[in-house]
Amino acid sequence: MVKSSDDSEKKKKLKELEVGVPIVYGNVAFWLGKKASEFQSHKWTIYVRGATNEDLGVVVKRVFFQLHSSFNNPTRVVDTPPFELSESGWGEF
């Protein structure tokens, strides 16, 4: 099978293609109320998302979250979308 010059040209163009994908990162935290313990007073989620909630799995392979050293395993890796982490803790970000 002989490749046409059109096929070669298409591949070349794809190699030089740049795509911009807006990414949003942040967190939300909720106070657990008066009955919560001093060390577990908030439920929070930290995240990396597409700007319009699109699937980032096609452009992001993994996300590393560095938590406070007081957490067990303070460096967390999320390998699949949604790229978010939820925990309970003594405060909020």
C-alpha positions in Angstrom: 0.0 0.0 0.0 1.4 3.4 -1.0 0.7 6.3 1.2 -0.5 9.4 -0.6 1.1 12.8 0.1 -2.3 13.9 1.5 -1.9 11.3 4.3 1.6 12.4 5.1 0.5 16.0 5.1 -2.3 15.3 7.5 0.0 13.5 10.0 2.5 16.4 9.8 -0.2 18.9 10.6 -1.4 16.9 13.6 2.1 16.8 15.0 2.3 20.5 14.9 -1.1 21.1 16.3 -1.5 22.9 19.6 -4.7 22.8 21.6 -5.5 25.1 24.5 -7.8 23.6 27.1 -9.0 25.9 29.9 -8.5 24.2 33.3 -10.2 25.2 36.6 -8.7 24.2 40.0 -10.1 25.0 43.4 -11.8 23.6 46.5 -15.0 23.6 48.4 -15.4 23.1 52.2 -18.4 22.6 54.4 -18.5 22.9 58.2 -19.8 19.7 59.7 -21.6 21.5 62.5 -21.4 21.9 66.3 -21.3 18.1 66.8 -18.1 17.7 64.7 -14.9 17.0 66.5 -12.1 19.6 66.8 -9.9 17.6 64.3 -12.7 16.6 61.9 -14.6 19.9 61.6 -14.9 20.2 57.9 -15.6 18.1 54.8 -13.7 19.4 51.8 -13.0 18.6 48.2 -10.1 19.8 46.1 -10.3 19.5 42.3 -8.9 20.0 38.8 -11.7 20.3 36.2 -12.4 21.5 32.7 -13.8 25.0 32.5 -17.2 23.7 31.3 -17.0 20.4 33.1 -15.6 18.5 30.0 -13.6 15.3 30.5 -10.0 16.2 31.0 -8.9 12.5 30.8 -7.9 13.1 27.1 -5.4 15.8 28.0 -4.5 15.2 31.7 -2.8 11.9 32.7 -2.7 12.4 36.4 -2.9 15.1 39.1 -0.7 15.3 42.2 -2.3 16.9 45.3 0.1 17.9 48.1 -1.8 18.1 51.4 -0.7 19.4 54.8 1.9 17.1 56.4 -0.6 16.2 59.2 -2.6 14.0 56.8 -1.7 10.4 56.3 -0.1 10.1 52.9 0.0 13.8 52.2 1.0 13.4 48.5 -2.0 12.0 46.7 -2.2 11.0 43.0 -5.4 10.8 41.1 -5.0 8.9 37.8 -8.5 9.0 36.4 -11.2 11.7 36.0 -12.8 13.2 37.9 -9.5 14.6 39.2 -10.7 15.4 42.7 -10.0 14.4 46.3 -12.4 14.6 49.3 -11.4 14.4 53.0 -12.5 15.5 56.4 -10.1 17.6 58.4 -9.7 20.3 61.0 -10.1 23.3 58.7 -10.5 24.5 55.2 -8.2 25.9 52.5 
